[in-house]
Amino acid sequence: MADPQPSHVDTVRHIQEALGRGDIMAPMAHLSRKVRWAVACADRDAAPFFQEYTGRQGVVAFMEAMDVVEMTAFEIKAVFGEGDLVVVWLHMAFTAPTGRTVDMDETQIWTFSEGKVVAVDLFPDTQAVAQAFA
């Protein structure tokens, strides 16, 4: 008997664990070619990664933009889902290139279709991040 497919929650949890270790390629096999990866924010210029990215290359561009910060904490608080939606609650801290620090929680909504991630919406503490980059 074949192994059962992992649930969307399991998939996202494994991706988050890998990203926490710095493995930015971990999500690629799970992403739709046209995935949308977006940071919810009012001011796209407040931080280099406050953008909406499209496609797998766009996700790589997001990860590269995040490289300007030095991550000092990354903790998965909860991952839960229903149907094709998975919600992640993270705690993270980092130092921006300005030397200012951010210590925040972030919520993410992952949307699946036909077994692939088609959208990831990130909801960080945009005010704290913007202040760290000001």
VMD Tcl script that draws the C-alpha trace (Angstrom):
set ca {
  {0.00 0.00 0.00}
  {1.36 3.42 -0.96}
  {2.18 5.98 1.69}
  {-0.66 8.46 2.13}
  {-0.05 11.94 0.78}
  {0.95 14.44 3.46}
  {-1.76 16.89 4.40}
  {-1.48 20.53 3.39}
  {-0.74 21.32 7.05}
  {2.13 18.80 7.08}
  {3.49 20.20 3.82}
  {3.48 23.78 5.10}
  {4.97 22.75 8.45}
  {7.86 20.96 6.66}
  {8.41 23.98 4.40}
  {8.47 26.33 7.41}
  {10.90 24.09 9.28}
  {13.21 24.04 6.26}
  {12.97 27.81 5.80}
  {13.81 28.23 9.48}
  {17.03 26.30 8.77}
  {17.75 28.60 5.82}
  {16.77 26.10 3.11}
  {15.11 28.47 0.64}
  {14.73 25.77 -2.01}
  {12.49 23.62 0.23}
  {9.18 25.09 -0.94}
  {9.89 24.96 -4.68}
  {8.56 21.46 -5.40}
  {5.31 22.36 -3.65}
  {4.69 25.64 -5.46}
  {2.55 26.15 -8.53}
  {4.51 27.66 -11.41}
  {2.31 30.76 -11.11}
  {2.32 31.00 -7.31}
  {1.63 34.44 -5.83}
  {3.75 35.29 -2.75}
  {2.70 38.60 -1.24}
  {3.48 40.71 1.80}
  {0.36 42.55 2.96}
  {1.40 46.15 3.53}
  {0.35 49.71 2.79}
  {3.80 50.99 1.80}
  {5.70 48.77 -0.66}
  {8.81 50.97 -0.25}
  {9.08 50.54 3.53}
  {11.22 47.36 3.27}
  {12.96 45.70 0.31}
  {10.78 42.57 0.57}
  {7.40 44.36 0.94}
  {6.30 43.28 -2.53}
  {4.02 40.91 -4.36}
  {5.99 38.21 -6.17}
  {4.82 35.87 -8.92}
  {6.10 32.45 -9.89}
  {8.82 30.31 -8.38}
  {11.48 32.80 -9.47}
  {9.48 35.46 -7.65}
  {9.64 33.41 -4.46}
  {13.42 33.12 -4.90}
  {13.51 36.92 -5.36}
  {11.59 37.31 -2.07}
  {14.04 35.03 -0.26}
  {16.97 36.97 -1.72}
  {15.37 40.27 -0.63}
  {15.00 38.82 2.90}
  {18.74 38.11 2.89}
  {19.40 41.72 3.92}
  {18.26 40.88 7.48}
  {20.08 38.77 10.03}
  {17.53 36.33 11.47}
  {17.99 35.90 15.21}
  {14.82 33.92 16.01}
  {12.35 31.83 14.01}
  {9.71 29.79 15.83}
  {6.64 28.08 14.46}
  {3.90 28.78 17.02}
  {1.05 27.00 15.20}
  {0.06 25.56 11.83}
  {-3.53 24.62 11.15}
  {-5.80 24.31 8.20}
  {-9.07 23.40 6.64}
  {-9.52 22.25 3.08}
  {-7.17 24.13 0.76}
  {-6.22 26.80 3.33}
  {-3.39 26.60 5.87}
  {-2.69 29.28 8.46}
  {0.74 29.70 10.06}
  {1.58 31.70 13.18}
  {5.29 32.45 13.45}
  {7.46 34.33 15.88}
  {10.60 35.82 14.41}
  {13.25 38.35 15.22}
  {15.90 39.90 13.04}
  {18.35 42.73 12.72}
  {17.90 45.06 9.74}
  {20.87 46.54 7.83}
  {20.31 49.74 9.84}
  {21.24 47.82 13.01}
  {17.68 48.13 14.35}
  {15.97 44.97 15.55}
  {12.51 43.58 14.96}
  {10.84 41.07 17.28}
  {7.40 40.18 15.96}
  {4.74 37.63 15.21}
  {3.66 36.99 11.64}
  {0.61 35.26 10.27}
  {0.62 33.57 6.88}
  {-2.21 32.18 4.78}
  {-1.23 29.44 2.33}
  {-3.71 28.53 -0.41}
  {-3.54 25.20 -2.25}
  {-5.13 24.09 -5.50}
  {-4.73 20.66 -7.05}
  {-2.07 19.79 -4.47}
  {0.17 22.80 -5.14}
  {0.59 26.10 -3.29}
  {-0.98 28.81 -5.46}
  {-0.76 31.73 -3.01}
  {1.02 32.71 0.17}
  {-0.11 35.89 1.92}
  {2.23 37.18 4.63}
  {1.00 39.45 7.42}
  {4.04 40.73 9.36}
  {4.14 43.63 11.83}
  {4.63 46.11 8.99}
  {5.05 49.08 11.33}
  {7.89 47.42 13.26}
  {9.62 46.32 10.03}
  {9.22 49.76 8.43}
  {10.71 51.43 11.52}
  {13.68 49.06 11.42}
  {14.40 50.04 7.80}
  {13.78 53.79 8.28}
}
mol new
graphics top color blue
foreach p $ca { graphics top sphere $p radius 0.5 }
foreach p [lrange $ca 0 end-1] q [lrange $ca 1 end] { graphics top cylinder $p $q radius 0.2 }
display resetview
